[in-house]
């Protein structure tokens, strides 16, 4: 499940905006809700993070996907 979080002024994973089955749908919702300019994909052990940054590389939100069976 891909979860889209918006920066709430204190935490990057502050407010949960939505959950999606596909990465494409999550990116589409993030583009609509969060005004980000840059994104960076990072894969850790059992999770995938897509960091969403503003024009001056200020954090705007993150998309998180937990990999099953990892």
C-alpha positions in Angstrom: 0.0 0.0 0.0 1.4 3.4 -1.0 0.7 6.1 1.6 1.0 9.8 0.8 2.0 12.1 3.7 2.1 15.9 3.8 4.6 18.0 5.9 2.6 19.6 8.7 5.2 22.1 9.8 6.7 19.8 12.4 7.0 16.3 10.9 7.6 15.3 7.3 5.3 12.3 7.8 2.8 14.6 9.4 -0.7 14.3 7.8 -1.8 11.2 6.0 -3.5 12.4 2.8 -4.4 9.1 1.1 -3.5 5.4 0.5 -3.2 3.8 -3.0 -2.6 0.4 -4.5 -0.1 1.7 -7.2 2.8 4.1 -7.2 1.4 6.0 -10.2 -1.8 6.7 -8.4 0.1 7.9 -5.3 2.3 10.2 -7.4 -0.8 11.6 -9.1 -2.5 12.4 -5.8 0.7 13.9 -4.4 1.0 16.2 -7.4 -2.5 17.4 -7.0 -2.3 17.9 -3.2 1.3 18.9 -2.5 3.1 21.6 -4.5 6.4 19.8 -4.9 9.1 20.4 -7.6 11.6 17.6 -7.0 11.3 13.9 -5.9 13.9 11.4 -4.9 13.3 7.6 -4.6 15.1 5.7 -1.8 14.9 2.0 -1.1 15.7 0.7 2.3 15.4 -2.9 3.6 11.6 -3.3 3.7 10.3 0.1 2.6 10.4 2.4 -0.4 10.4 6.2 0.2 9.7 8.9 -2.4 10.8 12.2 -0.8 8.9 15.2 -2.1 10.8 18.6 -2.0 9.8 22.1 -2.8 11.6 24.6 -5.1 14.3 25.3 -2.6 14.6 21.6 -1.6 12.5 22.2 1.5 10.7 19.0 2.5 7.0 19.0 1.4 6.0 15.4 2.0 6.8 11.7 1.4 5.3 8.7 -0.2 5.9 5.4 1.7 5.5 1.8 0.5 6.1 -1.1 2.8 7.4 -4.2 0.9 5.6 -7.4 1.9 7.8 -10.4 2.6 11.0 -8.4 2.8 
